[in-house]
Amino acid sequence: MEFVDVEGVGKVKVRRGAHIRFLTVRVAAGKGVWVTVPRGVSKRQLRDFLVEKRDWILQTGEQMKQYERETGLGIKIGAEIKTKLHVLKIAESEGEKPAYRIEGKYITLWVPRGINLSGVEEIVKKFVLEIYRLECRRLLPERVRLFAEKYGFTYTRLSFRNNVSNWGSCSQDDHICLNIKLMKLPNELIDYVILHELCHTLEKNHSAAFWALVKKVCPDYAAYRKALRTYNTRL
């Protein structure tokens, strides 16, 4: 793995590849900072790019650290991951397969002792996604219904998926699909995504008319839209 040192930031992971088209830097909970580098970009160009982005990296990094502290993601055995409705505790066991127990809002996930760290992380991620799916189905249908009634929107169906490309979508026949990873967002951003998709039941693109409608039902949408960019649709 290639790294580059950036003053004030530390080591940044470097990913190069012939398929990479743009020079981009990313920060993710539990994964740190990495930069994707297209062919032909020199080390000096790379360093200058990262220095230019340093303030953004530091600001986003602090937000990710806060998110890790609040959710426990990025932590291994012994972690307590707080979701909207549950507290997931990660523990070791002598069993050969993962197992779990639910006691009220507390869920204990046992991971086989001796499994490597990447294996623990993969098990925890899959389990957290299932918790997110459960909580979406429990919390969001009523929220969507209330907003639709309040502002006069209609939709045909509501479903939930583990999507890595968007937070939500609305089809031509007004089927709204929401990302189960909405559960990792603050409630006000979840509400913004719901209202955004409900607005697409009337305006199918991101035209001026669409944003005018969003502003009508969500006056602070610009601030929420900006805040949403500090999160990603990966776990």
N, C-alpha and C positions, 0 to 999 in steps of 0.2 A: 504494500500500500504506500503510495506517495503522499507526502505531506509538505505543506509550505507554512513557515512561521510568519505570523503577522503581529506586529507590535500592538499590545493591548488586547489582542484576541487569543493568541497562542497558536497551537497547531491546527491547521485546516486540512481536512482530507481532500485529496485531489482525485477526480475520476476523469480519465481521458478515454476517448473512443472515436472511431471513424464515423459512428452514427450520430454523434453529438453535434448539434448545429449551432447552439448558442452558449455563450459564456454566462453561467448563472451560479449564484451562491444560495445555499439553502440552510435552514436551521430547523431541527426537528427534535421533539422530546425524546430523550433517551439515546439519541444518535449524534448529537453535537452539530458541528458545522462542516459542510463539505461544498466543494465547488466542482462543477462539470466544465470540462475544457475541450473545445473543438480542436481538431488538427490544425496546426499552423500557428497557434497562439504561443508566444514566447514566454519564458519564465518572468521576464520583466513586465510584459503586458499583464500577465496573471497577477503579479504582485501589485502593480498599479491599480488594477481593478479591485482587488481586495481592500487596499488602503482607502480607495474611494468609497467602498461600501462599509467601512469599519463601523461608523456610527449606527447604521442599520443592523449590522451583525450583533453589536453589543446590546442594542435595545431589544431586538428580537430574542437574543439569548437569555436575557433577564426574564422575559415573558415565559420562555420555555422552561426555565428553572422553576419559576413560580408554579407553572402547570404541573411539573414533575412533583413538586412538594405537595401540591393539593391532591393529585391523583395517585401518586406512587409509581407511575410509569417510569421506566428506566431503572427501577430498583428490582432486585432479584428476590431470592428466598428471604422471608421475613417481612416483605413489603405489605403494606395495607393500602389498597387502591380504593378510593372513594368515588362512587358513581352517584347518580341522582337519587337512587333509592337504596343502595346497598354499600356495604363495606366488604371488600374482598381481601381475605388474608391468604398469603402464600406461605405454605409450610412444606417441609420434607416428610416423606414417609418411606417405609420399607417395602411398599407395594411395587409391583412391576409396571402398573399403569396409573395415570392420573385419576384422582377421585375427588369428589367434593361433597360437602354437607351444608345445608341451608338451615340456619337458626334465626328466624325473624329476618332482620335486615342484614345479618352477618352471614357471609359465605366463606367457608374455608376450602381452599383448593390445595390438595396434597400432590406434590410432584415427586416422582421416584428419586430417592437419594442417589447421588453420584452422577446424575445427568449433567451434561456440559451446559455452560451458561446460555449458549444460543438455543439449546433445546428448551431450557426453562422459559426463556423469553417467548419462544414460539407457542408453547403450551398456554402461557398466560395471555398472550395476545388473542388467541382463538377463544379462550374462555371469556375475556373481557368483551369481545365482539358479541358473543351470545347474550351476555348481560345487557349490552347496549340494545340488542334486538328486542329482548324482553321488555326493557324499560320504554323503548319507543312505542311498542304496541300498547303499553299500559298508560302512558302519559300523553302521547301526541294526538290520537284521534279526537279526543274531546277538545283539545286546544285548537285544532284545525277547524272543527265544527263551530266552535264559539266565534272564531274570527270570521268565518264565512257568513254566519248569521248576522254578526255585528255590522259587517260592511256590504252585505248583499251579494256575496260571491256564491257560485255553485260549482261543484266538482263532481265527477262521476265515480271515481274510486280513489282510495288512498292506500299506498303500499310502502314498504320499507326495504332498502337494499344496502349492502355493504359496497358502496361506490367509491372509487378513488379519483373520479373526474369532476364531481360536483357535489354540492350540499343538497341539491334538490332539483327536480325537473317537473315540467307540466306538459303533457302530450297534447296533440291537436284535439283529442276528444276529452280533454280536461281531467285526465288521470294524473293525479299528483303522486310523485314518488319522492320520499325523503330518505336521506342518508342516515343509517343507524348511528353513525359517529357524531351526529348532532348532539348526542348525549354527553359529549365531552365539552360542549360549549356552554358559556353563561346563558341563562334563560332569555335575556333580552336579545341575544343573537339568534337563538332558536326561533323566537317570535318573528324576528326580521326575515329569516329564511322562509318561514311559513307564509308570511304576508307577501313576500316576493313571488312565491309560486302561485299563490291565490290571484295575484294581479295578472299573472300569465293566462288565467282562464278568460280574461277579457282582452288582453294585449299579448299576442303571441311572440313578439320580438322585443328587443331592448330599444325601442324608439323613444322619442321625446314624450310621446303620449303615455308610454309605459312608465317612465320615471316620474311623470307628473302624477300618475295614479298611485305609484308607490309613496310619493311624498304626501299625498292626501291621507293615506291610511297609516303612514309611518313617518311623521315629520322629521325625525332624527335619523332617517335612513342613511344619510351620507356618513355619519359618524359610525353607525353599525357596519356599513359596508367596508369602511376602512379598517375597523377592528377585526372583521372577519378574515381579512387578508393575513393577519398575524397567526392564524391557525391553518393547519393543512388537513386534507381529507384522508391522510394515512394515520395509522395507529402508532 
